[in-house]
């Protein structure tokens, strides 16, 4: 009996060690994939690029991912989820669902400025991979549905509203990373979206520029290796100055 128990413990230990080794290799592939996608682009990178960057064999790569698209999807999912693990708890402190999705939108966009390597990556992948069916899609839909049920928004379709917001997030991130913009570009986008969803200009302005809690650094397995840009996050949008059209 004692020998059987010992054998089971040894087997269990081997299983745990094997799982840990497998997860470590998968993480190395994901980490190196970000650098490859950033350097070569999501449409140009091939499997040999990832094998060389991660220092693994072709067989090891295929043990984890069957295609570059599968790797791309896994990386986009993992990184977005790491951001939302920081952002969503802050959002849920708010009772008003409109304030929730407004705050979540601003924080997600500002995180792309804090971690520009991630920001460039998600704008390259597009919403089909970076957003559709992901947590950002689920959380945004959750808040929009609640806002509609409470009659806080005058939208006929939550899906249409979701598509508008997600499109604004990803196109806005690309603009902030590649074009000269105001420091409160995300707030200005959101203010216009909220007016389009039926809020008065005054309330839309208040919500778009309301103070935000500054999120902590993203300490997930992938983000922990990224360099953050100092001063990328704002506690609140800066008051706008009226200028001539």
DACORBEL-V300527 format. One record per backbone hydrogen bond with DSSP energy under -1.0 kcal/mol. CO is the residue of the C=O (numbers start at 1). NH is the residue of the N-H. If there is no record, write none. Layout:
# DACORBEL-V300527
((CO	NH) (CO	NH))
This chain:
# DACORBEL-V300527
((1	5) (2	6) (3	7) (4	8) (5	9) (6	10) (7	11) (8	12) (9	13) (10	14) (11	15) (12	16) (13	17) (14	18) (15	19) (16	20) (17	21) (18	22) (19	23) (20	24) (21	25) (22	26) (23	27) (24	28) (25	29) (26	30) (27	31) (28	32) (29	33) (30	34) (31	35) (32	36) (33	37) (34	38) (35	39) (36	40) (37	41) (41	45) (46	49) (46	50) (47	51) (48	52) (49	53) (50	54) (51	55) (51	56) (57	61) (58	62) (59	63) (61	64) (61	65) (67	71) (68	72) (69	73) (70	74) (71	75) (72	76) (73	77) (74	78) (75	79) (76	80) (77	81) (78	82) (79	83) (80	84) (81	85) (83	86) (83	87) (84	88) (87	91) (88	92) (91	94) (96	100) (97	101) (98	102) (99	103) (100	104) (101	105) (102	106) (103	107) (104	108) (105	109) (106	110) (107	111) (108	112) (110	114) (111	115) (114	229) (115	119) (116	120) (117	121) (118	122) (119	123) (120	124) (121	125) (122	126) (126	130) (127	131) (127	132) (131	134) (134	138) (135	139) (136	140) (137	141) (138	142) (139	143) (140	144) (141	145) (142	146) (143	147) (144	148) (145	149) (146	150) (147	152) (148	151) (157	161) (158	162) (159	163) (160	164) (161	165) (162	166) (163	167) (164	168) (165	169) (166	170) (167	171) (168	172) (169	173) (170	174) (171	175) (172	176) (173	177) (174	178) (175	179) (182	185) (184	188) (185	189) (186	190) (187	191) (188	192) (189	193) (190	194) (191	195) (192	196) (193	197) (194	199) (195	198) (197	154) (200	204) (201	205) (202	206) (203	207) (204	208) (205	209) (220	224) (222	225) (223	226) (229	232) (235	212))
